Amino acid sequence: MFWLALLLFACVLSAQAPNTAVLHVTVVNVPSAKGNVRLGLWNRKDGWPDVSSAFRKDVGAISGQRIAVFRFLDLAPGEYAVAAMHDENLNAKLDKNFFGYPKEAVAFSGGARINMGAPSFESARFSIHSGEQEIKLDFQTFKKW
């Protein structure tokens, strides 16, 4: 009887557990091994793309192959966008030139690029479903200003 009650309780708990997702983000082609990579994850456009105002954020070390790897747990399925910056001088901010363009490399989900300003949240947006999901950001798309 005890085991049956325990099994029933486990079934009820699993039925009530939310469908969550895990997002793996790999950032490739970091321009140099200096500094670190700062990554932000947004679930709405508020604050986009300032990494310091992201819904979730993380700082990753750069491996020997100039790659940084991130993992975000317990995400609700929905629409998200990711932005990364190479904080080469470790000052925890994106350095910009006189015209406001980044002097440090940036990368965005969906391959979104800087044109006459930061790309929109919509251009970098992607869907996350329950389970494991992986995306790759490539600093190679960064144009030096």
C-alpha positions as a Python dict, from the first residue, in 0.01 Angstrom:
ca = {
    (1, 'M'): (0, 0, 0),
    (2, 'F'): (285, 238, 90),
    (3, 'W'): (452, 183, -250),
    (4, 'L'): (127, 242, -434),
    (5, 'A'): (73, 570, -248),
    (6, 'L'): (431, 674, -321),
    (7, 'L'): (391, 592, -690),
    (8, 'L'): (64, 787, -707),
    (9, 'F'): (228, 1086, -533),
    (10, 'A'): (521, 1078, -779),
    (11, 'C'): (278, 1071, -1073),
    (12, 'V'): (91, 1371, -938),
    (13, 'L'): (414, 1565, -888),
    (14, 'S'): (542, 1486, -1236),
    (15, 'A'): (210, 1588, -1388),
    (16, 'Q'): (232, 1924, -1213),
    (17, 'A'): (598, 1986, -1299),
    (18, 'P'): (628, 2262, -1557),
    (19, 'N'): (776, 2188, -1897),
    (20, 'T'): (1111, 2357, -1876),
    (21, 'A'): (1396, 2391, -2118),
    (22, 'V'): (1773, 2396, -2103),
    (23, 'L'): (1956, 2623, -2344),
    (24, 'H'): (2318, 2557, -2439),
    (25, 'V'): (2496, 2851, -2605),
    (26, 'T'): (2834, 2810, -2771),
    (27, 'V'): (3016, 3127, -2875),
    (28, 'V'): (3281, 3070, -3140),
    (29, 'N'): (3552, 3274, -3310),
    (30, 'V'): (3623, 3495, -3008),
    (31, 'P'): (3873, 3748, -3152),
    (32, 'S'): (4142, 3678, -2892),
    (33, 'A'): (4206, 3479, -2576),
    (34, 'K'): (4220, 3800, -2369),
    (35, 'G'): (3937, 3883, -2132),
    (36, 'N'): (3610, 3692, -2119),
    (37, 'V'): (3274, 3665, -2293),
    (38, 'R'): (2965, 3822, -2139),
    (39, 'L'): (2635, 3677, -2251),
    (40, 'G'): (2279, 3793, -2194),
    (41, 'L'): (1949, 3613, -2249),
    (42, 'W'): (1624, 3808, -2294),
    (43, 'N'): (1265, 3685, -2287),
    (44, 'R'): (1130, 4027, -2400),
    (45, 'K'): (1274, 4331, -2570),
    (46, 'D'): (1305, 4545, -2254),
    (47, 'G'): (1672, 4633, -2209),
    (48, 'W'): (1782, 4461, -2532),
    (49, 'P'): (2077, 4433, -2611),
    (50, 'D'): (2253, 4576, -2304),
    (51, 'V'): (2394, 4260, -2143),
    (52, 'S'): (2378, 4416, -1796),
    (53, 'S'): (1996, 4438, -1822),
    (54, 'A'): (1935, 4083, -1950),
    (55, 'F'): (1674, 3849, -1802),
    (56, 'R'): (1960, 3605, -1738),
    (57, 'K'): (2331, 3672, -1782),
    (58, 'D'): (2659, 3492, -1741),
    (59, 'V'): (3032, 3544, -1787),
    (60, 'G'): (3233, 3271, -1958),
    (61, 'A'): (3600, 3195, -1985),
    (62, 'I'): (3755, 3166, -2328),
    (63, 'S'): (3898, 2823, -2404),
    (64, 'G'): (4215, 2758, -2603),
    (65, 'Q'): (4011, 2729, -2924),
    (66, 'R'): (3863, 3077, -2858),
    (67, 'I'): (3525, 2931, -2763),
    (68, 'A'): (3302, 3012, -2466),
    (69, 'V'): (3020, 2781, -2351),
    (70, 'F'): (2710, 2875, -2149),
    (71, 'R'): (2411, 2685, -2010),
    (72, 'F'): (2078, 2824, -1889),
    (73, 'L'): (1851, 2591, -1689),
    (74, 'D'): (1479, 2597, -1608),
    (75, 'L'): (1362, 2820, -1893),
    (76, 'A'): (995, 2840, -1974),
    (77, 'P'): (918, 2763, -2338),
    (78, 'G'): (880, 3087, -2533),
    (79, 'E'): (1056, 3352, -2740),
    (80, 'Y'): (1411, 3454, -2646),
    (81, 'A'): (1712, 3641, -2787),
    (82, 'V'): (2081, 3623, -2698),
    (83, 'A'): (2359, 3881, -2721),
    (84, 'A'): (2727, 3830, -2641),
    (85, 'M'): (3020, 4066, -2609),
    (86, 'H'): (3392, 4001, -2591),
    (87, 'D'): (3501, 4195, -2284),
    (88, 'E'): (3865, 4199, -2385),
    (89, 'N'): (3977, 4455, -2125),
    (90, 'L'): (3766, 4307, -1840),
    (91, 'N'): (3587, 4635, -1759),
    (92, 'A'): (3242, 4463, -1761),
    (93, 'K'): (3102, 4696, -2028),
    (94, 'L'): (3093, 4723, -2405),
    (95, 'D'): (3347, 4981, -2516),
    (96, 'K'): (3227, 5205, -2799),
    (97, 'N'): (3389, 5453, -3033),
    (98, 'F'): (3302, 5823, -3070),
    (99, 'F'): (3001, 5738, -3291),
    (100, 'G'): (2864, 5478, -3048),
    (101, 'Y'): (2971, 5171, -3244),
    (102, 'P'): (3127, 4880, -3051),
    (103, 'K'): (3504, 4862, -3029),
    (104, 'E'): (3476, 4511, -2880),
    (105, 'A'): (3327, 4216, -3067),
    (106, 'V'): (2956, 4142, -3033),
    (107, 'A'): (2739, 3856, -3156),
    (108, 'F'): (2364, 3800, -3160),
    (109, 'S'): (2136, 3500, -3193),
    (110, 'G'): (1991, 3438, -3535),
    (111, 'G'): (2300, 3591, -3693),
    (112, 'A'): (2150, 3938, -3639),
    (113, 'R'): (2401, 4213, -3716),
    (114, 'I'): (2470, 4574, -3634),
    (115, 'N'): (2373, 4804, -3915),
    (116, 'M'): (2295, 5165, -3823),
    (117, 'G'): (2259, 5057, -3462),
    (118, 'A'): (2199, 4745, -3260),
    (119, 'P'): (1982, 4479, -3422),
    (120, 'S'): (1625, 4458, -3300),
    (121, 'F'): (1510, 4200, -3049),
    (122, 'E'): (1281, 4064, -3321),
    (123, 'S'): (1571, 4003, -3561),
    (124, 'A'): (1756, 3798, -3299),
    (125, 'R'): (1451, 3620, -3156),
    (126, 'F'): (1416, 3241, -3155),
    (127, 'S'): (1181, 2989, -2993),
    (128, 'I'): (1269, 2763, -2705),
    (129, 'H'): (1068, 2447, -2651),
    (130, 'S'): (1081, 2212, -2355),
    (131, 'G'): (1386, 1990, -2335),
    (132, 'E'): (1743, 2059, -2443),
    (133, 'Q'): (1824, 2313, -2712),
    (134, 'E'): (2154, 2440, -2850),
    (135, 'I'): (2245, 2755, -3041),
    (136, 'K'): (2574, 2895, -3166),
    (137, 'L'): (2683, 3258, -3180),
    (138, 'D'): (2969, 3353, -3408),
    (139, 'F'): (3189, 3658, -3346),
    (140, 'Q'): (3306, 3620, -3704),
    (141, 'T'): (3005, 3824, -3815),
    (142, 'F'): (3137, 4123, -3616),
    (143, 'K'): (3258, 4412, -3827),
    (144, 'K'): (3536, 4623, -3672),
    (145, 'W'): (3436, 4993, -3665),
}
